[in-house]
Amino acid sequence: MTKPASLNHSVTRTHAFETLTVDGTLPTTLRGTLFRAGPGLLERFGRTVAHPFEADGAITAVRIGDGVQGACRIVEAEEYRLEEKLGKSLYGSTASPFARLHNGLTQTFKNTGNTNVLAWQGRCFALVESGKPVEMDVLNLDTKNATDLGVIQGAFSAHPHRVEALKTTFNFGLRGKHIDLYALPDTGSARWLGSFEAPWISMVHDFIATDRHLIFFIGPAKLVAWRAMLGLKDFTKYFRWDNRAGTMIVIVPLADPAHPMKFEVDAFWVWHFVNAFEDGEDIMVDAIRHDDFSVFASPVDLNANVSGEPALWRFRLSPKQGGFSGEPLRPFPCEFPSVHPRYVGAEHRTIWLQTYTKADGTEGAGVGRFDTQTRQTQYWHSPEGHLGSEPVFVPEHGDAPEGWLLQLLQDPEAKRSYLAVLDSERLDAGPVAKVWFNQAIPMTFHGVFVPKAKI
């Protein structure tokens, strides 16, 4: 797999919503705001962070309605504000050795909000898996404060999933080996559902939900506690891949969260799930399967020895029998999947993907539309060097299968970023419109589109 381009620059200018330039014609049915999260400051006080996961987050937004406006703001959580006040780094690899040791021993983390955005009940939150949600003002992207939403006991994952059938968003959070489970209904207060104990302390990055179960694949990327406690500078060495341990499958019944089902299978890694749905007594899970955890180092080391190429797989889980099987749906390199928001937790036909060039030069980097029935992929191959990430699908209206695909990319020659708006039915025709920022925004990871009526 072609490794991602280096994330070697910070946001050069932050701003509230201002008018953006549009090439082409925006669809009249596309009305709302796209929010995206990613690493915003790759440097702090003259020092470069060791890994993009450490970077202070930037929330980038494009508002489409009466005109088109864009905004880009740093997530100014409490830790960031303290550093700005003192004029020095206090956290992560850019801090002093003494500060890193203190943080490791006291388990003190910086809330960077650099991974994803949660839109819930008209509010907007920046997420990172080691902290609590940081609320951002939807009108100007000013940072408000981190919040526990009245229930969060430790951290809050950066990968919530809303199940349309239940009108509820589910998420989890890590407290050492304990994994807390949360429900955020469309109306009403957030709830703690319970917790279960993982087999080891690991980076549990994502999970998936149906209308009956929450599903976790806990890979054997085990925390090396002494390295974390000493605050060693190379963040990528905090985890050790233990191939002998296998991957733990955990299935939590929503009707009885206190009694999860667990069984172990051969080792593999999942960064991102696609979706899951019930099939009688079985559960079908689509995910991007990695052979191991080696890709963790690739954003900072483009010569890293990445094993295998991540591919789209479908797994069948049989909770009562502890059964597990899987097969590749699309044996070509891809990541950052998404589905129609209506079908999260239910059977789906279309999967949207960020595709990559294979090691042998075949396939292509860009956006893919994969059909689970025909197993065919339709492509838009982005221009060479244009750096993109998770495509976000926006239905034309309601449950319509057709709509628009949004992807924020960098143009390295123009040194600017643009939002590509693609017709979901005709990807190969290229963008119907490009919305341009006046700067190159570092690659974002994940995002969400909020229709105008919900802001």
PyMOL commands that set and color helices and strands:
alter all, ss='L'
color gray80, all
select helices_A, chain A and resi 52-54+78-86+92-94+97-106+164-166+225-230+235-237+294-297+341-343+427-429+452-454
alter helices_A, ss='H'
color red, helices_A
select strands_A, chain A and resi 15-19+21-24+32-41+43-44+47-48+56-64+68-74+116-120+123-127+134-136+143-146+161-163+168-175+178-185+191-197+208-209+213-218+221-223+239-241+247-253+261-265+269-279+282-290+311-318+323-330+334-338+350-357+363-371+377-381+392-395+403-411+416-423+433-436+446-451
alter strands_A, ss='S'
color yellow, strands_A
deselect
rebuild
show_as cartoon
